[in-house]
Amino acid sequence: MLSFYDYLVIAFYFAFMAGIGYVCRRFIGNTSDYFRGGGKMLWWMAGTTAFMCQFSAWTFTGAASKAYEDGPVIMVLFFANAVGFFFNAAFFGPRFRQMRLVTSLQGVRARFGRKSEQFFTWVQIPLGILYAAIWLNGLSVFISATFGVSLATTIIVVGSVVLIMAVIGGSWAVAAGDFMQMLILMPVTVAAAFLAIQHVGGWGSFFDNLPRHHLNWTEASRTPILYLWIVAIIIKQFISTNNMLEASRYLNVKDSLQARKAGLLGMALFLVGPLVWFIPPMAASISHPNLAETFPQLTTPSEGAYVAMGLATMPAGMIGLLLSGIFAATMSSMDAGLNKNAGFFVKNFYHVVIRPHSSDSEQLVVSKIVTFIMGILVILAALTFAQWKEMGLFDLMLQFGALIALPYSVPLIWGVLIRRAPAWAGWTTVVVGFASSIITTGLFTPEWFAGVMGWSDAPLTPREVSDWGLLSGVLINAVVCSAWFLGCCLFHRTRKQEEIMRVEEFFQQMRTPVEFHKEVGLGAANDAQQYRALGIMCLIYGAFILLLVLIPNPWQGRLWMMFCSGALLGVGALLIWSYRRLQARGSIPANANPPQG
């Protein structure tokens, strides 16, 4: 299925990513550097990290399965991410940066107190492990289908590779890797989309032969369920992108303006990405109507729709680029997730509860040990998810977010907006939300909803049952959790003066723009290092892809190789030009060379 050239491309990808970790270790001098880049990153690095961390290989397996079966309705989920990032840029991103913290849960301590900090820490760490396990499972489904090896073996091998990378690299390696991986992923998915359209006979044939319900959404789902599902998706993604836990996306940038630009970049990428990502699986619904024959080893064969189209259309070497991009989607999320969770353990528990006087060097060592342990737990959890034969990845991911992650996130949005709620409002909202999830799944069943709507004579279809499971969890939890949190504001007079002063200081801090040159100093900036290091990386990877033009492919395949190479070489040249411009201006500080590790 894969040529020698594809294996060569994948091998180069892993070697290159490992090299990024080695190079970027020189940027790390303390735990602030390790967990948030010292608050020195430029917007284009932070924006691509925020973008890459918002999705995983699940996009090309579970979400691709939804596109294969139901068409472009899945794009609603990703366009909702763009809406969330718009609010990042307009409001939340700059204020998150202005918290001036190392981890986002330190913001929870400032807003809700130390007890709440520990509560949210010890809820988030297992949640983070479960999310990473779902991402790893999604990636492994894709790779298992491509290489023809067992799912369990793939999970262990791929998880081990990601684990090694996460332990070696800190936040600088994560951000640099995300930037490079975005530049690999976007061009190759554009190529995959155009090749898929060509394979099915062009745009006219594509639209003519799509299943009718792909373009007429109400044919496959009753209108009330469809519209409520869309509303629920928008609410869910808004909450997932704008709660205080996601402050880590912006704590790493230099200042408030850079945070705003990073949010706008994430929004732009989520407007463009879905337009090309889901063309191949929709085209596969035309050219591969029976994926069970193509991928008999998959419990949900439609999860292999993307790879099926790639294998059918891509020239030798390019399927390796595609797989590298799919690796990138999950590896970036897992790297960032493991780094963030390690930060929570070290800065919000170890340094606060166990060793308040521990040194930075000690904390760095503990961080790597904790990252390793969490990585092992992620692999074990992914192996467990692989046994859930009855639930596809699409349902698994969205229902996990609706019933478990959403109750955790709701108070972390309201806590940034409202200061009157007492400290206990945060953790009690999470508890109420978890109880609401249990009640929702037990009482508000699809059969109950069908009875309320008068549809008893026409049972819900499997798709409608799936959609109801998501929308009921999101809407009910969002309403219940918000009502509880806002209701707690009635007890604002019970707050102690110490708490009132702490919260006022927190909000005042969030309102105060970050002025990097005053607070950190221009001499601490490493803008030139970022331009130069990433520019060289782009040129190296772009040159490697350009060599793939020599593979004996048809001329069209070689042109697409040149397209992917040109994207990397063009961005690399732009970054090197920016570096030299700083050099010509004399803007490179005396410490521009990265510290030796």
N, C-alpha and C positions, 0 to 999 in steps of 0.2 A: 504493500500500500504506500509506503514511503520510500523514496529513493535515497541513495547514499548522500546526495547533496542536501536533502532535508535533514538527515541526521547530523550532518556537518554544521548546518545553520543552527540547529538546536544546541549542539555542543558549544559553539561559539557564543551563543546567547548566555548560557550558564556561566561560562568562563568570564565573559564580560561583566556580568552582574556581580560575580564574586570579586572581580577587580575593582568595581566601584566601591564596595565595602572597604577594600584595602586602602584605596586612595583617600576616601572621605574620613577615615579614622584620624587623619591628621588635623581635621577641623575640630576634634573633640578635646576640650581641655577640662571640662567639668560636667556635672549632671545637667545643667541648663543646656549646654551644647548637645548632650546625648539625647535629651528628651524633647527639646524644642528648638534646636539649632541656635541657641543663645539669643533668640529673638533678632537674628540678623539676616534672615532670608529675604530675597527679592520676590516680588509678587508673582512672577512667572513660575518660580519653583513652587511656591506655596499654593498657587492656583491649580497647577497640574497635580500636586499631591492631593489636594482636596477633591479634585475630580476623580482621580484614579482610585481613591479610597472609598468612593461612594458606590462602586460597583465591583463585580468580581467575575470570574469565569461563569458564574451562574447566569450572567447576561447571555452567554453563548451556549448555554445548555438549558436551564430551566426557563428563562425568558424566551430563548429561541424556540423552545417547545411550544410556548404559548403563541408565538408568531406563526409557527407552522400550522397549528390547529385553528387559531382564531383570527390571524391577520394582524394588521397594524394597531389594534386596540392596545397592545402591549406598550406602544410608544407613549401612551398616557402616563405610564409610570415614570419614564425617563424625562419627559417634558415637565412632569411635576417636580423632578429634581432641579430643573432649570428655574422653576418658580421659587423653589427653596433657596437656591443660590442668589436669586435676585434680592431676596430679603436679607441674605447674608451681606451682600454688597451695600444695600440701602441702609441697614440698621445694625444687625447683630454682629457682623464681622469686625468692624472697627471697635465696637464696645467690648467684644471678647478680647481683642488685642490689648485694649486699655485696662484690662484687669491686671496686666503686668505680673503674670504668674508663670510657674514652670509647668504645672499640670492643671487641667480643667477642674479637677475635683478639689483643688485648693480654692477655687471659686465657690464651690459648694460649702466649704468650711467658712469662708468669709460671709456668705449669704445666710446659711442655715445653722452654722455652729459645728463644733467638733464631733458631737454624737452623730449628727446627720452625715458628716464627712465619712465616718466609719461605716455607717449603714449603706451609703451609696457606693462606697469602695467595694464592699463585700457582696453587693448585688451585681455591680458592674463587672467585676473580674470573671465570675462564672458566665455571665451573659456574653462577654467578649470572647471567651473560649468557645461557647456554643456557636456564635456567629462565625468565627474563624473555621470551625469544624464544618459548617454548612458550605462556606466558600470552598474549602478544601475538597469536600465531597463533590461539589459541582465541577471543579476543575478535574477531578479524578474520573468522573463519568465521561467527560470529553476525551481525556487522554486514553482511558481504557478502551473506548470505542475506536480510537484511531490506531493504537498500537496492538490491540487484540489481546491484552493481558488482563488478568483479573482485577476487579475494582479494588479489592483489599490490598493487593500488591502495589497498585498505583498510588493509593492513599499513603502507604508507608514510605515509598520511595520519594514521591513528590513532597510529602510533608517533611521528610528529613532534609531535603534540599532547602526548602524554605526556612526550616528551623536553623540550619547552619548560617544562612545569610542573615537572619534576624539577630542572631547572637553576635555576629561579627560587626554589623553595621549599626550605627546610632541613627538619630533623626536626619543627619546630613546625608547618610547613605540612602535612607528611605526616600528622601526628597529628590536626590539626584537620580536614583533608580526610577522613581515614578516619572520624572521628566523624560528620561530616555525611553522608558517603556511606553509612554504616551506617543512619542514620536515613531515608535515601531508599530503600535497598535492602529493608530488612525489611518496612515497611508495604506497599510495592508488590508484593512477592512473596506476602504474605498475600492481597492482593486478587486476584492472578493465580491462586492456588490455589482460592479460593472461586468465582471466575468459571469456572474450568475444570470444577469439580465440577458447577456449575449447567448448563454446556454439555452435559455427557454425561448429564443427567437426574437428578442428585442422588447422594447417597452410596450408596444401595442399588443403583442402576444402575451406578455406578462399580465397585463390588466384584463385581457379577454379570457384568460384561462384560470385566473385565480378562483377559488371557490366563492360562490356568491356571498356567503356570510362574512368573508374577509372584508368586503367593502360596504356591506349592508349589515351593520352590527346588530340591529334589532331582530334579524332573522334567526340568530343563534341564542339570543337572550331576551327575556321580557324587558320592556323599556324601563320600568321602575328599578329593576335590579341593575341594569346597565348603568343608568344615570347615578344611582346611589354608589355603585362601585367606583365610578370616575371621581365622584366627590370624596369618597373615602381614600382613594389613592392620593389625591392632592393634599388632603389633610395629613395623611400618614407621612408623606415625603416632606412636607413643610416642617412637621414636628421633628423628623429624623435629621434634618439638616440645620435646624436652628436652635436646638436645645443646648444648654450650657456644657454638656459633655463634649459637644463638637467644637468648643472653644479651642481645642488643641489644633484645629485647622489653621487658626490665625494667631496663636500665641507665638508662632515661629517667625512671623514677618517683622520687618524693621519698624513700621509705624502704622498709624491708622489709615493713611492713604493707600499704603501697600496692601493692607487688608481688604480695602474696598476694591482695588484692582484685582486681587486674587479671586474675590467672589464673582466679579464680572467675567473673569476668564472661565471659571467653573460653569457659570450660566451659559456662556457662548458654546463651550464644548458639549454641554448637554442638549443644546438646541441642534447642533450639527450631527453628533454621534448617532442618535437613534435613526436618523434619516437614511443612514447607510447600513447600520448593524443588522437590521431585520429584513433587508431585501433577500439575502441568501436563504434563510429558512422559509420565507414565503415562496420563493422560487422553487425550493425543494418540495413544497406541497404540490407543484405541478410536475416536476421531473422525477420525484421519488414518492409516489403516492403510497407505497407500502414499505416504510422504513423498518418494519419488523423483520423483513427478509434481509435487509442490509445490515442491521445490528441486532441479531437475535439474542446477543448477550445482555442487552439493556432491558431493564424492567419497564422503562418508559422509552420506547424506541424513538419517539419524536425529539427526545433530548439530544439525539445525534444529528439533527437536521442540518445544523451549520457545517459540521465536519463533512457530512455527506456531500454537500454542494461544493465545499472546498476541494475534496478529493476528486470530484468529477470535472472541475474546471481549471484548477490552478496548475501552472507548469512546475517542473521539477525545481526544488529549492524554495518556491514561494509558499508551499504548504508548511515548510519548516518555519518561514517567517510568520505565517498565520498562527501556528502553534506557539511560537515565541510570544506573540501578542496575547494569546489566551493565557499562557503562563503568567504574563505580565499583569493581566487583570486581577488575578487572585494573589500573586506574590506581593504586589504592592499593598493590597488590602491587609494581608496577613502580616507583612513586615511592620506596617504602621500600627496594626492592632496589637501585635505582641509588644512592640516598643511602648505603645501607650499604656497597656495593661501593666507592664513592668514598672513604668513611671508611677502609676497609681499605687502599686504595692510599696515601692521604695519611698516615694515622697509623701504619700498619704497614710501609710501604715508603719513601715519599718522606721522611717526617720521621725515619725510623730509618736509612736507607741513603744516600739522596741528599743531603738537606739537614737534618742533625741540628739545626742552629741556626736553621732557618727560623722566621719569626715567624708568629703566628696569622693575621694578615691575608694573608700570602703563601699559607698553607695553604688559606684560604678560596677564594682565586682559583684555585688549582690544583684544588680540589675541583670547582668548577663546570666547569672545562675537561675534567676527567676524566669527569665525569658526562655531558657532551655526547658525548665520544668513545665511551663505553660505550653510550650510547643509540643511536648510529649502528650499532654492532656488533650490538646487539639486533635492530634492524630488518633488517639483512642476514641474521642467523641465522634470523629468522622467515620471511623469504622463502625460505630454503633448506628449512626444515621444510615449507613449503607445497608443495614439489615431491615430498614423500614420499607419493605417492598411495596406496600400499598399506597404510599404517598409519593408523588412526584416532587422534583426539586422546586417547581414553581410554587406549589401549595405550601411546601415545607418552609420556604423562605418568607413568604408573605404572611402566613399565619403566625409564624414565630414573631415577626415584627409587630403584628397587630395585637396579639394576646400577651406578649411578654415584654418586648422592648418598649412599646408605646406607653404603658403605664409608668414605666421608669422615667421616660423623657418628659412627660407633660409638666410636672412641677419644675423641671429645669428650664422650661420656657417661661412659665408664669413668674418664677423666682427672679428672672432678669427684668421683668416688666413691672412687677408690683412689689412694693416694699412693706406694705402693711401686714402681710401674712406672717404669723409667728413661725419660729424655727421648726416646730413640730409639723407644720403644714406639709413640708417636703416629704419626709419619710412616710407619714400617714397616707398621703395621696398615693404613693406607690403601693402600699398594703391594700388600700381600697381598690386600686386598679387591678391588682392580682385577683382579689375576690370577685370583682366584676367580670374578669375573664372566665373564671370558673363558672359563674352563674350564666354568663352569655352562652358558653358552649353547652351547658347542661339544659337550660330552659328555652333559649331562643334558637331553636333548631330550624333547619330548612322546612321541615314539615309544619312547624308552628307558623312560620312566615307565610307559607302557601295557604294555610287555613285562614289567616288574617286577611289575606288578599283575595280570598274566594277562589283559589286555584286548586281546590281539593280534587277536582276531576281531571286535572292535568298536572301530574307531579313535576317537580323541578328536574331539569336535565342535569347531568353530571357537572357541566360547566356552571350552571346556575347555583348548584350546591356549593361549588368551590368559591364562586364570587360572593355568595351570601356569608360563607365562613369568614372571609376577609372583611367585607363591609360592615357586618354586624360587630365584629371585634373592634374595628377602628372607631366607628361612630359611637357605639355605646361607651367604650372606654374613654374616648375623648370628652364626651359629655359628662360622664360620671366623675372622671378625675378632675376636670376643670371646675365642675360644680363644687366638689369637695374642697379644692384648693381655695377657690374664691369665697366659699362659705367660712373657711378658717379665718378670713380677714375680719369677721365679726368679733373675733377675740383679740384684736390687735392691742387692746388696752391691757391685756395680761402680760405683755412683754416687759422684761426687765430693762432698766436703763442701759445696761451694758450691751444688751442685744440691739437696742435701738441705735446706739452709737456705732456699733459694728456695721450694721446694715447701712446706715447713712454714709459711713466711710466707703463701703463697697460701691454704692451707687455714685458717689462723688468721684471715685477712682475711674469707674466706667465712663463717666462723662468727660473726663480730662484727656484730650488727645495726646498721643505719644509723640514726643519730639526727640528722635533718636540722637541727634547731634548734641542735645543738652543732657539727656538722661544717660546715654551710654558713651557718647563721644565719637567723633568722626574717625579717630585713630583706631577704634575697635571695629569699624566696618570692614567687610571683606567682599564688597561688591565685585571688585576686579577678579578675585579668586573664583567667584561663582561663574562669571562670564568666561574666564579662561578655561577652568576645569571642564565645565559642561560643553563649551565650544569644542575642545579637543576630543571629548568623548563622542560628540556628534560626528565629527569628521572621521574618526576611526571607524565607527559603526557604519557610517555612510559609505566609506571606501570599501569596507568588507562587502556590503550589499552590491556595490558597483561591480565587484569582481564576479558576482553571480551572473552577470550578463554573459560571461564566457561559457556558461552551461549550455549545451546544445539543445536549446528550446526553440520553438517557433518564434518568429520575429515579434509577435504580439507579447509573448511571455517576457521577452527581453525588454520590451518597452515598459512593461509594468515593473520590472526590476529597477529600471532607470528611474521610474517615477518614485518608488519607495526610497531609493538611494538619494534622489534629488531633494526630497523633503528633509532628510537628515543633514545632507551636505549644505543645503541652503540655510537651515537654522544654525548649524555650526559656524558657517561663515559670518552670519549676522552677530553671533555671540562674540566671536573673535574680533570682529570690527568694533563692537561695543567696548571690549577690553582695551583695544588699542586707542580708542577715542579717550577713554579715561586716562590711559598712559600719556597721551599727547597733552591732555589738559593738566597733567601733574596732579590728578585726583587720587592716585594710588598712594595710600598711606605707607609709612615706613615699614609696617608689619604686614605688607601685602602677601608675603610668602607664608603659606600655611605652616603652623608649628609642626615640628617633626615629631612623629609618634614613636 
